[in-house]
Each structure stands twice: as C-alpha cells, then as structure tokens.
Amino acid sequence: MRADGANLVGQHYLSLDTGTHYPKHEEKSHPLATNAFFLTSPSSPPSPAMASLAGAASHVLPSVMIAATSTSTTPRLSFSFSSSSSSPSSLKYLGSFPLLPHIFRYQKRSLIGTSSGRFSTLASPKCAASNPDQLKSAREDIKELLKTTFCHPILVRLGWHDAGTYNKNIEDWPQRGGANGSLRFEDELKHGANAGLVNALKLLQPIKDKYAGVTYADLFQLASATAIEEAGGPKIPMKYGRVDVSGPDECPEEGRLPDAGPPSPSSHLRDVFYRMGLNDKEIVALSGAHTLGRARSERSGWGKPETRYTKDGPGSPGGQSWTVQWLKFDNSYFKDIKERRDEDLLVLPTDAVLFEDSSFKEYAEKYAVYHDVFFKDYAEAHAKLSNLGAKFDPPEGFSIDSNPTQGQPEKFVAAKYSTGKRELSDTMKQKIRAEYEGLGGTPDKPLPTNYFLNIMIVIGVLAILTSLLGN
C-alpha cells in the first residue's frame, strides 16, 4: 500500500516514478569504467596463492587484465574486468574458484564497482555496520540527487519494498525478510511488485560506490527517509547499522508485498500488514505516502497514461498521480480520496477502502483534518517499517542525527519547575496528573479528605504548643 514514491500498495507496487526515466533496455553510463575488487597482499611480491589465483583467473576470464601492483607499504593484486567480461555468469564462475573463500575471509568488505549503469549482483561477504560519517555524507549526496532528478517517489518505494517482505512469524534472519538489502539482487528485482525499481538502484549505485562503508540495507532506508523529509514531510526518527544479506539465495520468495486491487481490499491490507506486525493506524498512516508519486499502467496495470498534472513532468512525463502536487508531502491524499472530485486523480481500491472500513476511516478522517497528527503518526510508522526484519550491528543501532530527541523522556531539571514564572511542560503536566489520578483524584473531584489524619495532626500540634508553653 505504497505510494508511487512509497508504494507499498501493491503486488504491483504502483511504480513510484523517478524523475530520471530510463527506457527498458537503456543503461546509464557510470563514472567508473571497470568493475574491480582488490585483494591486499601481506608482502611485496605476490604470494604463491595469489599467483595461483591470477593464473586461474586468466584462464577463466580471457578478457580479464590481472596486474600485481606494489607500493611502498601495501602491495595488492587488482583484478579489472572490462565491461564486456563482467557478465554475471563470468563473475559467478570466478566466485566459485576454491581459493576465493579463504582470501575473502580476511577481507572486511569487497569493493564492487559498476560500469555502463550496471549494479553488482555478485554475492559478497556479510558486512558489519555502516560507517556513521559515510552515512551522513551519503545523505547529503542523496539530497543533491533529489534536487536534480525529482526521484523522491521511487526512492521511498525502494526502501518500503526492501523492508515490506518481513514476516513476524519467522524468527530466523534473513529468512524472515525485511530491511536487509536483498532487493539489490536480480532474483528479487524481477518480482512483479518491484517493476521499475531497477531505475532506483541505478540512481543510488554511484553513491554506494562512493561510500563503500555503507550497507545497501542502510542506503535504501536512508534514501527513503531523506526523500520524505526533502519533499516537505516529517523528520523520521531513523536508526542505522543494518546488515546486508550476502547473496541472492537469501532473497524472500515472491508474493509478500500487497496488491493494489485485491477482491477484498481491507482484508488483504490487514493480511499483509498484520504479517509485518503493523496495525490499522499504521496501515492508514503509511497509505498517506501516496501523496507522492504516480502510477504507471505499463508497470502496475493501474492509472491513466497521463493527466494534466503529469503530462509535463517534472522528470519523465506521464502516469496518474493521487494528488495535484505529487512531489509535495502533506495530507492532501486523504482530502482528495475523501472528496473524489477530480477524475485526473487516482483512487485505487486500497485507497477507497480507507474511508469505507470503519476502523480505517477513524484514522483517515482524522488525517484529512489534522496535518500535524498525520505527520506524527506517519513518522513513527515509517521508522517502524524501516526497521522490520533488520539485523543491526551494533544490536541497538545508531543515529546519525546530532540531537536525536524523539523517543527520549524529558530530562527533569529542578530549576525549571521551582518558580511560578515558568510554565510547566505538557510532559510534566501529564506526569503530575497521572500521579494525582493514581491517588484517586480527578479534575472534577478533589482528593478525598482523611479526617482521622487531620485530627491526629491537630492533636500533635496542640501537644507541641502545650509543651512549649509549659516550659
């Protein structure tokens, strides 16, 4: 149930359109000319094992250029694959060479480049947590990407689809699915619900190449949250440190993502989202991300070829949007779905049911009126979705925001409450009220008087006064 910018809505996750459109077989040129990974050698001359690997590789990949390079400190053996020799089958064959697992055991990470717009689907060793500084820099690069390509919707959708395969009934990682970077592999990309997401990977791959210390799982969720925020949406309380799956054999089976037009929309949405551990409020809040993006009939089977709101872009023209300003994140989706006055705006069965099902309607009506309430609930639901199924290193994850305040209790400072000149915060008022009501008091009724205690206090005071006067 996701917007084209965040379409968790459908087995055909209504393709969130990217501003930069690539024809079906067109590949965007990449800054790197070759695919390459490097193996460090402990001594100046290549070891016999390295030489053996080089010899084997030269027979396996005739067009591979193998060079032993040396510096004053760390010699290394580099393999450079020309674009013509970097087919998945060739790489897979080299990956099966018996010496490679022993060498990769000592490599923390393999650096895999891309050429001609291709992204690597080569299995790689499981990586540790992302580097916080590189994540911050990657976020700035994503912001620049959004300014030039208007790809907010498809980046939201990418993060949602990677996380949306989570099954709370499966404990083992990565079998449970979720935000683990598996969507970078062709096996999962070719699922019907992921049509068009290869374009999102093409947009992000240069950033991944630039920041090798960032996992795909973190990059997908970082891009999704940043796109929401840069479109005018709420600040998402994100955490990072997600670990990537290592190969396509760890991708989830097809069919875990929602469909846009099921026979029973409300039951379908609950089946899919309850399986992820989400509730009705979160289903409706996340549906609000449809305020971004467009549906394209050639990808999802839904939507007009173009409307007066999409015929001129920005980005590639065409498709049908849910809202008039489909690159602005606000609560207009709920208003437009409720009114249904504009035939150029899309309303899917999974959209319409939000105002038909009594439980969904309670939240949809509220979000159509209260912008701030929608933003608050959406930010919480998005953060929860982005963590589904993820394995974090460190286990508690980490933030890259300098002052992450969301979810932290208010720190008590006595001076703040010691004078009548300052207003109590809402949080402190709630704490005081909770304690008051816990003793039996209410706003309409004072605490019951303890007459016996009052009498004892009076007698005690009189005894003290009598003693003082006697002395």
C-alpha positions in Angstrom: 0.0 0.0 0.0 2.6 2.4 -1.0 2.7 5.5 -3.0 4.5 5.5 -6.2 7.0 7.2 -4.2 6.3 4.8 -1.5 4.1 2.3 -2.9 3.6 -0.5 -0.5 0.3 -0.8 -2.1 0.6 -3.4 -4.4 1.9 -6.5 -5.8 2.4 -4.0 -8.4 3.7 -1.6 -6.0 2.4 1.2 -8.0 5.6 2.2 -9.5 6.8 5.3 -7.9 8.1 7.2 -10.7 11.6 8.6 -10.8 12.2 11.9 -12.4 15.0 10.4 -14.4 13.5 7.9 -16.7 15.4 5.1 -18.3 13.9 3.1 -21.2 13.5 -0.6 -20.6 16.9 -1.6 -22.1 18.8 1.6 -21.7 21.7 1.8 -19.3 23.0 5.0 -17.8 26.8 5.4 -18.1 28.6 5.2 -14.8 31.6 7.2 -13.7 33.6 4.0 -13.1 34.9 2.4 -16.3 35.5 -1.0 -14.9 34.3 -3.5 -12.3 37.0 -4.1 -9.8 37.8 -5.6 -6.5 41.1 -5.6 -4.6 42.8 -8.2 -2.6 45.6 -7.0 -0.3 48.8 -9.0 -0.1 50.9 -9.1 3.0 54.2 -8.9 1.2 55.8 -7.1 -1.7 55.8 -9.9 -4.3 52.5 -11.7 -4.9 52.3 -14.8 -2.8 52.1 -18.3 -4.4 48.4 -18.4 -3.6 47.8 -15.0 -5.2 49.8 -16.0 -8.3 47.8 -19.2 -8.5 44.6 -17.2 -8.3 45.9 -14.9 -11.0 46.7 -17.8 -13.3 43.4 -19.5 -12.8 41.5 -16.2 -13.4 43.3 -15.6 -16.7 42.0 -19.0 -17.9 38.5 -18.5 -16.6 38.2 -14.9 -17.9 40.3 -14.4 -21.0 39.5 -10.7 -21.2 40.4 -10.0 -17.6 43.5 -7.9 -17.0 45.4 -9.0 -14.0 48.2 -6.8 -12.6 50.3 -7.2 -9.5 50.8 -3.7 -8.1 53.2 -2.6 -5.4 53.6 0.5 -3.3 56.0 1.3 -0.5 53.6 0.0 2.1 50.9 -2.3 0.9 51.2 -4.2 -2.4 48.0 -5.6 -3.8 46.7 -7.7 -6.6 44.0 -6.0 -8.6 41.5 -7.6 -10.9 40.0 -5.2 -13.5 37.1 -6.5 -15.6 36.2 -4.8 -18.8 32.5 -4.2 -19.3 32.4 -7.0 -21.8 33.7 -9.5 -19.4 31.7 -8.6 -16.3 28.7 -10.7 -17.0 27.1 -12.4 -14.0 28.0 -15.8 -15.4 31.6 -14.9 -15.6 31.7 -13.4 -12.2 29.8 -16.3 -10.8 32.4 -18.7 -12.2 35.3 -16.8 -10.7 33.4 -16.6 -7.4 33.4 -20.4 -7.4 37.2 -20.6 -7.5 38.2 -22.6 -4.4 40.8 -20.1 -3.2 38.5 -17.1 -3.0 36.6 -18.0 0.2 39.9 -18.3 2.1 41.0 -14.9 0.8 37.7 -13.1 1.4 37.6 -14.4 4.9 40.2 -11.8 5.7 38.6 -9.0 3.8 36.1 -7.0 5.8 34.4 -5.8 2.6 34.6 -6.3 -1.1 34.5 -3.2 -3.3 32.4 -3.9 -6.3 32.2 -1.2 -8.9 29.8 -0.9 -11.8 30.1 0.0 -15.4 27.6 1.1 -18.0 25.0 1.6 -15.3 25.1 -2.0 -14.1 25.0 -2.7 -10.4 26.6 -5.7 -9.0 24.6 -8.8 -8.0 27.7 -10.7 -7.1 27.4 -12.3 -3.7 29.5 -10.6 -1.1 30.6 -11.3 2.5 28.3 -10.2 5.2 29.3 -6.7 6.3 29.4 -5.0 9.6 27.5 -1.9 10.5 27.7 1.2 8.2 30.1 4.0 8.9 28.2 6.9 10.5 30.3 9.6 8.9 29.9 8.0 5.4 26.1 7.7 6.1 26.0 11.5 6.8 27.9 12.2 3.6 25.7 9.9 1.6 22.6 11.7 2.9 23.9 15.0 1.5 24.6 13.3 -1.8 21.0 11.9 -1.8 19.7 15.5 -1.2 21.6 16.7 -4.3 20.3 13.8 -6.3 16.7 14.6 -5.4 17.2 18.3 -6.5 18.3 17.3 -10.0 16.2 14.1 -10.7 13.0 14.6 -8.7 13.2 10.9 -7.8 11.6 11.2 -4.3 8.8 8.7 -5.0 10.9 5.9 -6.3 13.4 6.2 -3.5 10.6 5.9 -1.0 9.3 2.9 -2.8 12.7 1.3 -2.8 13.0 1.5 1.0 9.5 0.3 1.5 9.8 -2.7 -0.8 13.1 -3.9 0.8 11.5 -3.8 4.3 8.0 -4.8 3.3 8.8 -8.5 2.8 9.1 -9.0 6.6 7.2 -11.9 8.2 6.9 -11.6 12.0 6.1 -15.3 12.2 9.6 -16.3 11.1 12.4 -15.7 13.6 15.5 -16.6 11.6 17.4 -13.9 9.8 17.4 -13.4 6.8 14.5 -15.9 6.1 12.1 -13.5 7.9 12.7 -10.9 5.2 12.7 -7.2 5.9 15.3 -4.4 5.5 18.3 -6.4 4.6 19.4 -5.1 1.2 18.2 -8.2 -0.7 16.4 -6.0 -3.2 19.7 -5.3 -5.0 19.7 -8.8 -6.4 18.1 -9.6 -9.7 16.1 -12.5 -8.2 14.1 -10.1 -6.1 14.1 -7.2 -8.6 12.2 -9.3 -11.1 9.3 -9.8 -8.8 6.2 -8.2 -10.3 5.7 -5.8 -7.4 9.2 -4.4 -8.0 8.8 -3.4 -11.6 10.8 -0.3 -12.4 12.9 -0.3 -9.2 16.0 -1.1 -11.2 15.9 2.6 -12.0 16.2 3.5 -8.3 19.2 1.2 -8.0 20.9 2.9 -11.0 20.4 6.3 -9.3 21.9 5.1 -5.9 24.7 2.9 -7.2 27.2 5.8 -7.7 26.5 6.8 -4.1 27.1 3.3 -2.9 30.3 3.1 -4.9 31.5 6.4 -3.4 30.7 5.2 0.2 31.8 1.6 0.5 31.3 1.8 4.2 27.5 2.0 3.9 25.5 -1.2 3.6 22.8 -1.4 0.9 20.2 -2.1 3.6 21.0 1.2 5.3 21.4 3.1 2.0 17.9 2.1 0.9 16.3 3.2 4.1 18.4 6.4 4.3 17.3 7.3 0.8 13.6 6.6 1.6 13.5 8.7 4.7 15.5 11.5 3.2 13.1 11.7 0.2 10.2 12.1 2.6 11.9 14.8 4.5 13.1 16.7 1.4 9.6 16.6 0.0 8.3 18.6 3.0 7.4 15.6 5.2 8.2 15.0 8.8 11.6 14.2 10.3 11.8 10.4 10.5 13.5 9.1 13.7 15.8 6.7 11.9 18.4 4.4 13.2 21.2 2.6 11.2 23.5 -0.3 11.4 21.6 -2.7 9.2 23.5 -5.8 8.0 23.2 -6.8 4.3 22.4 -10.3 3.1 25.3 -11.8 1.2 23.7 -13.4 -1.8 20.6 -13.9 -4.0 19.8 -17.2 -2.3 18.8 -15.2 0.7 16.1 -13.2 -1.1 12.5 -13.8 0.0 10.0 -15.6 -2.2 7.7 -13.6 -4.4 4.2 -12.6 -3.0 4.9 -10.9 0.3 4.1 -7.4 -0.9 0.5 -6.0 -1.1 -1.7 -5.8 -4.2 -3.4 -2.7 -5.4 -6.7 -4.2 -6.5 -7.5 -7.3 -4.4 -11.1 -8.7 -4.2 -11.3 -7.7 -0.6 -9.1 -4.6 -0.1 -9.5 -4.3 3.7 -8.8 -8.0 4.4 -5.9 -8.0 2.0 -4.3 -5.0 3.6 -4.7 -6.5 7.1 -3.3 -9.9 6.0 -0.2 -8.3 4.5 0.5 -5.6 7.1 -0.5 -7.6 10.2 2.0 -10.2 9.0 4.6 -7.4 9.3 3.4 -6.6 12.8 1.7 -3.3 11.9 -1.8 -2.2 13.0 -4.7 -0.3 11.4 -3.4 3.1 12.4 -0.1 2.4 10.8 -1.7 1.0 7.7 -3.6 4.2 7.2 -0.7 6.5 8.1 1.6 4.7 5.6 -1.1 4.9 2.9 -0.7 8.7 3.2 2.7 8.4 1.4 0.6 8.1 -1.8 0.6 11.8 -1.6 3.9 11.4 -3.5 4.3 9.8 -7.0 2.4 8.4 -9.9 1.1 5.1 -11.0 2.1 3.9 -14.5 -0.1 1.4 -16.3 2.8 -0.3 -18.0 4.3 -1.2 -14.7 1.3 -1.8 -12.4 -1.7 -2.0 -14.7 -3.3 1.0 -13.0 -3.5 4.7 -13.9 -4.0 6.8 -17.0 -1.2 7.3 -19.5 -1.1 10.9 -18.4 -3.1 13.7 -16.8 -3.0 17.4 -16.7 -0.9 17.1 -13.6 1.7 14.7 -15.0 1.9 15.4 -18.7 4.8 17.9 -18.3 6.7 16.1 -15.5 8.9 17.1 -13.7 11.0 14.2 -14.7 9.7 11.8 -17.3 6.1 12.9 -18.2 3.0 10.7 -17.8 1.3 8.4 -15.3 -1.5 9.3 -12.9 -0.9 10.8 -9.5 -3.0 10.6 -6.3 -2.6 14.3 -5.7 -2.2 17.5 -7.6 1.2 18.3 -6.2 2.7 14.8 -6.3 6.2 15.8 -5.2 5.0 17.5 -2.0 4.4 15.5 1.1 1.3 16.6 3.0 -2.1 15.3 4.0 -3.8 16.2 0.7 -4.0 12.5 -0.2 -6.7 12.0 2.5 -8.6 15.1 1.4 -8.6 14.1 -2.2 -9.5 10.4 -1.6 -12.4 11.5 0.6 -13.8 14.1 -1.9 -13.1 12.2 -5.2 -14.0 15.3 -7.2 -11.2 15.2 -9.7 -11.1 12.4 -12.3 -7.5 13.1 -13.1 -6.5 11.9 -9.6 -6.0 8.2 -8.9 -8.1 6.3 -6.4 -7.3 2.6 -6.1 -9.5 0.0 -4.3 -6.9 0.0 -1.5 -7.2 3.8 -1.3 -11.0 3.9 -1.3 -11.3 1.4 1.5 -9.7 3.7 3.9 -13.0 5.7 4.1 -15.2 2.6 3.8 -13.8 0.4 6.6 -14.9 1.7 10.0 -11.6 1.2 11.7 -9.5 2.6 8.8 -12.0 5.5 8.5 -11.4 6.7 12.0 -7.8 7.5 11.2 -8.3 8.6 7.6 -10.9 11.2 8.7 -8.5 12.5 11.4 -5.6 12.8 9.0 -7.7 14.6 6.4 -8.3 17.4 9.0 -5.2 17.4 11.2 -2.0 17.8 9.3 0.2 17.6 12.4 -1.4 14.4 13.7 -0.8 12.7 10.3 2.9 13.8 10.3 3.4 12.5 13.8 1.8 9.1 13.1 3.4 8.8 9.7 7.0 9.4 11.1 6.5 6.7 13.7 5.1 4.2 11.2 7.8 4.9 8.6 10.5 4.4 11.2 8.9 1.2 12.4 8.6 -0.1 8.9 12.3 0.7 8.1 13.4 -1.5 11.0 11.3 -4.6 10.2 13.4 -7.7 10.0 16.7 -5.9 10.1 19.7 -7.2 11.9 21.6 -4.4 13.5 25.3 -4.1 14.2 25.5 -2.9 17.0 22.3 -4.6 18.1 20.7 -1.3 19.2 21.6 0.5 16.0 22.8 4.1 16.0 21.6 7.5 14.9 23.4 10.0 12.6 21.4 13.0 13.8 23.3 15.3 16.2 20.4 15.7 18.6 18.1 12.7 18.3 15.3 13.7 20.8 12.4 11.6 19.6 11.5 8.8 22.0 13.7 10.1 24.8 12.0 11.1 28.1 12.1 14.7 29.2 15.1 15.4 31.5 13.9 16.7 34.8 15.6 20.0 35.8 14.5 21.2 39.3 15.1 24.9 38.5 12.7 24.7 35.6 9.8 23.9 38.0 10.9 25.8 41.1 9.3 29.2 40.2 5.8 30.3 39.2 7.3 32.4 36.4 7.7 29.4 34.1 5.0 27.3 32.5 5.1 23.5 33.1 5.7 21.5 30.0 2.9 19.2 28.7 5.0 16.2 29.6 5.4 17.3 33.2 1.7 18.2 33.4 0.8 14.7 32.3 3.1 13.1 34.9 1.6 15.2 37.7 -1.9 14.4 36.5 -1.2 10.7 36.3 0.1 10.7 39.9 -2.9 12.7 41.1 -5.4 10.4 39.4 -3.4 7.4 40.8 -4.3 8.7 44.3 -8.0 8.9 43.5 -8.3 12.5 42.4 -9.9 13.7 39.2 -10.1 17.2 37.5 -13.7 17.4 38.8 -13.2 15.9 42.3 -10.5 16.7 44.8 -8.7 14.0 46.7 -10.9 12.5 49.5 -10.2 14.2 52.9 -8.7 11.9 55.5 -10.5 13.3 58.7 -8.7 10.9 61.0 -5.3 12.1 59.8 -6.4 15.7 60.2 -7.5 15.2 63.8 -4.2 13.5 64.6 -2.2 16.4 63.1 -4.3 18.9 65.2 -3.7 16.9 68.4 0.0 16.7 67.7 0.3 20.5 67.1 -1.7 21.2 70.3 0.6 18.9 72.3 3.7 20.6 71.0 2.3 24.1 71.8 1.3 22.9 75.3 4.8 21.6 75.9 6.4 24.8 74.8 4.1 27.0 76.9 4.7 24.8 80.0 8.4 25.2 79.6 
